[in-house]
């Protein structure tokens, strides 16, 4: 890719970021931003980091299936388990568990993009981040830190700039949430390589121990269970 092509690509991605901001986080706009990084040097670097992680290459090469949760089955699991907690969150917030844009998984970049999209809300459960703007950016910061997922790097940076420029009253909370996510990202095992489907019945606390999440966002203003 030539320098000129890279410049045009970066301009298009900047426009996508602006569109996300103007839409106040519309999922279709976010999906457009995510897809704009497919087949880019940034995605290539992300894939290299993912492949180097323990278990990453196996997941990529086998095209481990994107998450397709059965909420009824998960709701029947014991309270406190990953599956029960996840299903309860989705239903309490009236979310569509298939909110993500359907994508083929015929390339490594598309597979990783779809895997991250389908497991996003599980990251909330395990990290303890809520679904407020600050909480969303906190949970995005984990994957941005751990594998440099391009759209998440862009979104967290843009959120900090916009918050500092336009929403100073909320900036301290936003900045703390992103810093908290970065801390989890540095200290915990990569969320993107977790095989959540093989441990639905495990308690959330057991998953946190397995991944090394020692500082969940529970009890923070931007957490799933704020004070």
Secondary structure as UniProt FT lines:
FT   HELIX           3..22
FT   TURN            23..24
FT   HELIX           27..36
FT   TURN            37..39
FT   HELIX           41..52
FT   TURN            54..55
FT   HELIX           56..62
FT   HELIX           71..75
FT   TURN            79..80
FT   HELIX           82..92
FT   TURN            93..94
FT   TURN            97..98
FT   HELIX           108..118
FT   HELIX           120..127
FT   HELIX           133..147
FT   HELIX           150..166
FT   HELIX           168..187
FT   HELIX           191..193
FT   HELIX           196..199
FT   TURN            200..201
FT   HELIX           204..211
FT   TURN            221..222
FT   TURN            224..225
//
